[in-house]
């Protein structure tokens, strides 16, 4: 089984930047429940989106990806893939989860991704910092399925 997590250091940097302003507001304005609530929301976002994990399960012949502890999890049978290839995202693909003209994009940071085209025509671009590892695991499943 192949499994790799790409850490969302850009998301953490933005959350840290916001947290410094909130900490400054607490220092200048005094203790405030709303400010503490906002810090709680920032911590929750950091926990839910700390990284993007890609997993290729050879036993179940699936490829799965999710953010953080399992939020927005998607799993696809490798036999349902029409094609998969290494691609390079651009700035317009950004980070997080969104739909673009290239299909669904899941990205934590960076520009490297794997593009999946399913038999029904839907497309997914999954960010990874190990394109070769994901492709090798998928090729191994494809060969064993023949």
C-alpha positions as CSV (number, residue, x, y, z in Angstrom):
1,X,0.0,0.0,0.0
2,X,1.2,3.5,-0.9
3,X,0.4,6.3,1.4
4,X,1.9,9.8,1.5
5,X,0.8,13.1,3.2
6,X,1.7,16.4,1.8
7,X,1.7,19.1,4.5
8,X,-0.2,22.3,3.9
9,X,2.5,24.7,5.1
10,X,0.9,27.6,3.1
11,X,-2.4,27.1,5.0
12,X,-0.5,27.0,8.3
13,X,1.4,30.2,7.4
14,X,-1.8,32.1,6.7
15,X,-3.4,30.8,9.8
16,X,-0.4,31.8,11.8
17,X,-0.4,35.2,10.3
18,X,-4.1,35.7,11.2
19,X,-3.4,34.4,14.7
20,X,-0.8,37.0,15.3
21,X,-3.3,39.8,14.6
22,X,-5.8,38.2,16.9
23,X,-3.2,37.8,19.6
24,X,-2.3,41.5,19.1
25,X,-6.0,42.4,19.4
26,X,-6.2,40.4,22.7
27,X,-3.2,42.2,24.0
28,X,-4.5,45.7,23.0
29,X,-8.2,45.2,23.7
30,X,-8.1,42.8,26.6
31,X,-9.7,39.4,26.9
32,X,-12.7,39.0,24.6
33,X,-14.8,35.8,24.0
34,X,-15.2,36.6,20.3
35,X,-11.4,36.8,19.8
36,X,-10.9,33.5,21.6
37,X,-13.7,32.0,19.5
38,X,-11.9,33.2,16.3
39,X,-8.7,31.6,17.5
40,X,-10.7,28.4,18.0
41,X,-12.0,28.6,14.5
42,X,-8.4,29.1,13.2
43,X,-7.2,26.0,15.1
44,X,-10.1,24.0,13.8
45,X,-9.3,24.9,10.2
46,X,-5.7,24.1,10.8
47,X,-6.6,20.7,12.2
48,X,-9.1,19.8,9.4
49,X,-6.7,20.9,6.6
50,X,-3.2,20.2,8.0
51,X,-2.3,18.1,4.9
52,X,-3.5,16.2,1.9
53,X,-3.0,12.4,2.0
54,X,-3.0,10.2,-1.1
55,X,-3.3,6.5,-0.6
56,X,-3.2,3.7,-3.2
57,X,-4.5,0.5,-1.7
58,X,-3.3,-2.5,-3.7
59,X,-5.5,-5.0,-1.9
60,X,-8.8,-3.1,-2.6
61,X,-7.5,-1.7,-5.9
62,X,-8.5,1.9,-4.9
63,X,-6.9,5.3,-4.9
64,X,-8.1,7.7,-2.1
65,X,-7.3,11.2,-1.1
66,X,-8.4,13.4,1.8
67,X,-7.5,16.5,3.8
68,X,-6.5,16.3,7.5
69,X,-8.1,13.5,9.5
70,X,-10.4,12.4,6.6
71,X,-12.4,15.5,5.6
72,X,-13.6,15.6,2.0
73,X,-12.4,12.0,1.4
74,X,-12.8,10.6,-2.1
75,X,-12.1,7.1,-3.2
76,X,-12.1,5.6,-6.7
77,X,-11.5,2.1,-8.0
78,X,-8.4,2.0,-10.1
79,X,-10.3,0.0,-12.7
80,X,-12.7,3.0,-13.1
81,X,-9.8,5.2,-14.2
82,X,-9.7,5.8,-17.9
83,X,-6.3,7.4,-17.5
84,X,-3.9,9.0,-15.0
85,X,-0.9,11.2,-15.6
86,X,1.5,13.6,-13.9
87,X,0.5,17.2,-14.5
88,X,1.6,20.7,-13.4
89,X,-1.0,23.0,-11.8
90,X,-0.9,26.7,-12.3
91,X,-1.6,29.5,-9.8
92,X,-5.2,29.6,-10.8
93,X,-5.6,26.1,-9.4
94,X,-4.6,27.4,-6.0
95,X,-4.9,25.4,-2.8
96,X,-7.8,23.7,-1.1
97,X,-10.7,22.0,-3.0
98,X,-12.4,23.6,-5.9
99,X,-13.8,22.9,-9.3
100,X,-12.2,24.3,-12.4
101,X,-12.4,23.7,-16.1
102,X,-9.8,20.9,-15.5
103,X,-12.3,19.2,-13.1
104,X,-12.0,18.9,-9.3
105,X,-8.7,20.1,-7.8
106,X,-7.4,19.0,-4.4
107,X,-4.2,20.7,-3.5
108,X,-2.2,21.4,-0.3
109,X,0.6,23.4,-1.9
110,X,3.0,23.3,-4.8
111,X,2.2,22.7,-8.4
112,X,2.8,19.0,-8.9
113,X,-0.3,16.9,-9.3
114,X,-1.7,13.6,-10.6
115,X,-4.7,14.0,-13.0
116,X,-7.3,11.2,-13.0
117,X,-9.8,10.9,-15.8
118,X,-12.7,8.5,-14.9
119,X,-14.7,6.4,-17.3
120,X,-17.6,8.7,-16.9
121,X,-15.5,11.6,-18.0
122,X,-15.0,13.4,-14.7
123,X,-11.6,14.7,-13.9
124,X,-9.6,15.1,-10.7
125,X,-6.3,16.8,-10.1
126,X,-4.7,15.7,-6.8
127,X,-1.7,17.6,-5.5
128,X,1.3,15.6,-4.5
129,X,5.0,16.0,-3.9
130,X,5.7,12.4,-5.0
131,X,4.3,12.0,-8.5
132,X,6.6,9.1,-9.4
133,X,5.5,7.1,-6.3
134,X,1.8,7.5,-7.0
135,X,2.1,6.7,-10.6
136,X,4.3,3.6,-9.8
137,X,1.7,2.3,-7.3
138,X,-1.1,2.9,-9.8
139,X,0.8,1.2,-12.7
140,X,1.4,-1.8,-10.4
141,X,-2.3,-2.2,-9.8
142,X,-3.1,-1.9,-13.5
143,X,-0.6,-4.6,-14.4
144,X,-1.9,-7.0,-11.7
145,X,-5.5,-6.4,-12.9
146,X,-4.7,-7.6,-16.4
